[in-house]
Amino acid sequence: MSGFGLRPASTSTVSTTRNIAVTTRRRNWLKRSAVAVCVAALMGCSDRPNVFTQTLDERERRLTEERARLETTADAVARTRIQIRIADLRVSFIRDAADSGDMEGVDESIGEYRAAILDAWKTIIQSGRNAHHDARGYMDLEIALRQHVRQLGDIGSSLTFDRREPLERLIAEISEIRGEILSLLFPADTAVS
């Protein structure tokens, strides 16, 4: 073989190549595992189930449970999160009433939704927590309001023009609250230029 300029591979070259292949496979496996864990964590991190997939009886039972939980909870963040779950249920009741053409039911559910959101907002504001330094509760409420604006807009688009006004007023009101939360979370003096 020396006539062709080829030499046999040394055992160190072969073992280095194998080590690189094993290391590469291990890294690829770790990357895939990390992505799978992140996806699973993101899917399961919300304690707010999709109320639109539940039956009316399940939602009414959950509403009763959440109200009972609210009565026994003193922590501001926990109370805010419970009120958010109640508001989620109320959005589903608004949709049910709108789908059936029951505008009195829509108005009633809007009032109950508004009360839940205003209570959540009042609770977290009166807690004395600094939203910029400890965002728990504030972020939960902001995310929920963003989702509710979208859901209420979808519900409103299914109504006739003259029946949309109560929902449009509600959307404007919760958008204003959301704007206040964002200004507390991201004060202007800390903004990057």
Secondary structure, DSSP 4 states (H G I P E B T S, - for coil): -GGGT--PPPHHHHHHHHHHHHHHHHHHHHHHHHHHHHHHHHHH--S---GGGS-HHHHHHHHHHHHHHHHH---HHHHHHHHHHHHHHHHHHHHHHHHHT-HHHHHHHHHHHHHHHHHHHHHHHHTT--TTT--TTHHHHHHHHHHHHHHHHHHHHTS-GGG-HHHHHHHHHHHHHHHHHHHHHS-GGG---
